[in-house]
Amino acid sequence: MDNLPSPVTTMDVYLARIVEQNDEIIALMKTWGDRPKTRRLKEPKP
């Protein structure tokens, strides 16, 4: 009984889904080919 893996928690499942979705999104974006780089908004100077 001591060598059993720890139980899977809800957080483990949640994080695994996020990672899986990110991988799918990245793969999809790579199929789009070249695209303009996103512009970051600059913070206003004081």
Order of alpha helices (4+ residues) and beta strands (2+ residues): alpha
